[in-house]
Amino acid sequence: MLAICYEWRSNAVLFLHNFNPEGRCVRFRIGTGQDRPKKLVNLLSDDHSDANETGLHSIALEPYGYRWFRVGGLDYILKRSEL
């Protein structure tokens, strides 16, 4: 299992890759405190993830599966920082 999160100009993307021949369910939180995003927007499909009441995301990955997410909603242009 590989999870990488890149952040640039107040925006972030998250990449999850399962290198195992068996499916996996991954549970995780992103960020801390009040800045914790509630939504992960799937960049490759309509299979988005909403965090539960404790801020936990649960993603099911098929064997050798992957997901690419934008962290937070699609209003990233409004929140982009200056260079």
C-alpha positions, 0 to 999 in steps of 0.5 A, spaced: 500 500 500 502 506 498 499 513 500 502 520 497 499 527 499 502 533 495 500 540 497 501 546 493 498 553 493 493 551 499 491 545 494 492 538 495 492 531 491 492 524 494 494 518 491 492 511 493 495 505 490 494 497 492 500 493 490 497 487 493 493 481 489 488 482 495 483 487 496 484 492 501 480 497 505 484 503 507 481 508 513 485 514 514 484 522 516 487 528 513 489 534 516 488 536 523 483 540 527 478 545 524 482 544 517 481 537 516 477 536 509 470 532 509 471 531 502 475 527 497 473 528 490 475 522 485 479 525 479 478 519 475 470 517 477 464 519 480 466 515 486 468 521 491 469 520 499 465 523 504 469 523 511 464 520 517 463 524 523 469 523 526 473 525 520 475 518 518 475 516 510 474 509 508 476 507 501 476 500 498 481 498 493 481 492 489 487 488 488 492 492 484 487 498 485 488 505 485 484 512 487 486 519 485 483 524 489 483 532 490 483 534 497 477 538 499 471 540 494 472 543 487 472 550 490 480 550 489 480 556 485 477 560 490 482 558 495 489 558 491 494 561 495 499 566 491 506 564 488 
